[in-house]
Amino acid sequence: MWRIFVSAMMMLLLLVGVAGAQEVSQGYQIKENQINSEYVEGKYPTVDVDNILIKSKINSQIEKLVNKYIDYTNQQNTDGYEVTGFVSYDIRANNQNFFSLTIDCSSMLKGAAHPNTYTYGLTFDNKGNVINFSQIIQEDKMSGKNLYTVNNLTKEVLAQFGDKIYDSNFIPLNITAFPKEFYIDDDGNLHVLFQRYEITPYAVGLVDVIMQ
């Protein structure tokens, strides 16, 4: 049922997109771009599509995120912190309905045991518009299904990661809101992302919760 809801929500978002914009009829071609920066290395994707407006919308959002991280890392070094950065990505969905990806930005402070990594999620409809999580929540409420609630999120976290969360005797699981980052996969599954350390030890890595 939840997949049907996600599909219906996506169709509604497509209908209210930019008037007159040509929709993409299939997945995008992906170009991999190398980062050439003094303190940051790695790669990030951009899309290639005939529709210039769609291409600009998607690529500008990706490049804005990457450039902001590069600027942040440069500033850290200017301030006297010896930090190196690394950027990587995963394409989570690339089809005629939407394009979704995650971007990992990892900062390694000299002498630290491991890098500090933050994972961003970006999802676009087939007109290149960013899909915000608030839109998904609002459509869920309007449908009357109320699938995406904090209570249901807590249940899914316990079901999928219950043996990996912090010892509840010391740090009780207390989720009060959905995390900021999410993505949608090619099968229409909604994934919400808890960052490293947020509810589990660092060794667990990114906590990727599928809402069911």
ChimeraX attribute file (.defattr): number of C-alpha atoms within 10 A of each C-alpha:
attribute: neighborCount
match mode: 1-to-1
recipient: residues
	/A:1	9
	/A:2	17
	/A:3	14
	/A:4	10
	/A:5	17
	/A:6	18
	/A:7	16
	/A:8	14
	/A:9	18
	/A:10	19
	/A:11	14
	/A:12	12
	/A:13	20
	/A:14	18
	/A:15	10
	/A:16	9
	/A:17	15
	/A:18	14
	/A:19	8
	/A:20	7
	/A:21	14
	/A:22	14
	/A:23	17
	/A:24	19
	/A:25	10
	/A:26	13
	/A:27	17
	/A:28	19
	/A:29	11
	/A:30	14
	/A:31	11
	/A:32	11
	/A:33	11
	/A:34	12
	/A:35	17
	/A:36	11
	/A:37	13
	/A:38	11
	/A:39	18
	/A:40	21
	/A:41	15
	/A:42	17
	/A:43	16
	/A:44	19
	/A:45	20
	/A:46	19
	/A:47	17
	/A:48	17
	/A:49	16
	/A:50	10
	/A:51	14
	/A:52	11
	/A:53	14
	/A:54	24
	/A:55	17
	/A:56	16
	/A:57	15
	/A:58	22
	/A:59	16
	/A:60	13
	/A:61	17
	/A:62	18
	/A:63	14
	/A:64	11
	/A:65	15
	/A:66	19
	/A:67	13
	/A:68	11
	/A:69	19
	/A:70	24
	/A:71	13
	/A:72	13
	/A:73	24
	/A:74	20
	/A:75	13
	/A:76	16
	/A:77	14
	/A:78	11
	/A:79	9
	/A:80	8
	/A:81	13
	/A:82	15
	/A:83	21
	/A:84	20
	/A:85	23
	/A:86	20
	/A:87	22
	/A:88	15
	/A:89	18
	/A:90	13
	/A:91	16
	/A:92	18
	/A:93	22
	/A:94	21
	/A:95	17
	/A:96	15
	/A:97	22
	/A:98	26
	/A:99	28
	/A:100	22
	/A:101	21
	/A:102	21
	/A:103	21
	/A:104	18
	/A:105	22
	/A:106	21
	/A:107	21
	/A:108	17
	/A:109	17
	/A:110	12
	/A:111	8
	/A:112	10
	/A:113	8
	/A:114	12
	/A:115	16
	/A:116	15
	/A:117	19
	/A:118	16
	/A:119	19
	/A:120	18
	/A:121	20
	/A:122	22
	/A:123	25
	/A:124	24
	/A:125	23
	/A:126	27
	/A:127	28
	/A:128	25
	/A:129	19
	/A:130	17
	/A:131	18
	/A:132	14
	/A:133	17
	/A:134	10
	/A:135	12
	/A:136	18
	/A:137	17
	/A:138	13
	/A:139	21
	/A:140	19
	/A:141	14
	/A:142	10
	/A:143	13
	/A:144	8
	/A:145	13
	/A:146	14
	/A:147	18
	/A:148	19
	/A:149	17
	/A:150	14
	/A:151	12
	/A:152	14
	/A:153	21
	/A:154	19
	/A:155	15
	/A:156	16
	/A:157	22
	/A:158	15
	/A:159	11
	/A:160	14
	/A:161	16
	/A:162	16
	/A:163	11
	/A:164	15
	/A:165	19
	/A:166	16
	/A:167	14
	/A:168	10
	/A:169	7
	/A:170	7
	/A:171	10
	/A:172	11
	/A:173	17
	/A:174	10
	/A:175	13
	/A:176	11
	/A:177	11
	/A:178	17
	/A:179	13
	/A:180	14
	/A:181	20
	/A:182	24
	/A:183	26
	/A:184	24
	/A:185	19
	/A:186	15
	/A:187	11
	/A:188	18
	/A:189	17
	/A:190	20
	/A:191	19
	/A:192	21
	/A:193	21
	/A:194	22
	/A:195	20
	/A:196	18
	/A:197	16
	/A:198	15
	/A:199	22
	/A:200	21
	/A:201	14
	/A:202	14
	/A:203	9
	/A:204	13
	/A:205	14
	/A:206	19
	/A:207	21
	/A:208	18
	/A:209	20
	/A:210	18
	/A:211	18
	/A:212	15
